[in-house]
Amino acid sequence: MRREALVALASASVLTLTGCSQEKLGPEAERGRQVYLSQCTACHAADPSQPGPVGPEVKGSSRELLEAKVLRVTYPPGYKPKRPTNVMPPQPQVAGDIPALAAYLK
């Protein structure tokens, strides 16, 4: 019985700590997270701070960078790309969600 109580206590502690460590997102950033997970994770990692199988890490991407790269397949003036490839096609379907994506990736 004592072992079961220790396992239950350890499980409860892990769940509590996991719940506390997750950052609560505002509505716009949560929308951005949903768009990112549905539209971007085929090439970028589910965790935007990690490189994906095709695309680089994108955490911290500015709205200006997102508009240029996602919509026009270019880079803002003076921006140095993380990877020297041009494989990303335009993603016009997310044009209206660029502000939300920027809020999530901030």
Steps between C-alpha positions, in 0.01 A plus 500: 500500500785738578653454153165583338477819705851605393421435134177700529682787672775501237244497219307787654821700541598450137155605380505807722844608386414440136187709530691784664775507241268547203468862397144622456450660162272790425223448243703635205810296586284189552352553153855533369595174671209323333591642159867409553419142599263450207693686227869507591597176668530302177837673457569673833518327839193495724716695746580820309826542692636182338602439139260291297565232240499759219460846655705675767387601849262793473454613859544875521406563137369852456179591324712665229694178441183289500329726247804500273581129516155344538320718248765619254776237542755776557683641800482847651788731404816413691369168635750212494324164440565213740524254210616567144206321336191626321266205543217675684204570270271797564227435756221744403244305705652641821511866389227599745673315784844665477435719808394192699804303382728788598335514845555126549859497375600808702 
